[in-house]
């Protein structure tokens, strides 16, 4: 009875450990892929038009700043609508991607 229970617990531990290793590997691959795609987009856009790249980066910065400003302010009674909802969603997605890159791409072997 005790041996069976111990074997079940060891089996559960091994399944959890393998699951964590696989999840860690997938997150690292996702972070490295995202970093590579960002570098490729920056390279291609800069080679196409440096002025347009800087203008696009400025516009993206303004939209992200607006999204952050609306995110950290209390929502009005009607909720967020239109441009505010889009910029808040863009800020949230960018923040999640930045955290992913911060935690997983720093140990990436592709750097």
WOSUL-V319161 format. One record per pair of residues at least 6 apart in sequence whose ideal C-beta (glycine too) atoms are under 6 Angstrom apart, sorted by the first residue. I is the first residue (numbers start at 1). J is the second residue. If there is no record, write none. Layout:
I|J / I|J
This chain:
27|104 / 28|104 / 31|100 / 31|101 / 31|104 / 31|105 / 32|108 / 32|110 / 35|105 / 45|53 / 46|53 / 63|87 / 64|91 / 64|94 / 66|87 / 67|87 / 67|88 / 67|90 / 67|91 / 68|91 / 70|84 / 70|88 / 71|88 / 71|91 / 80|88
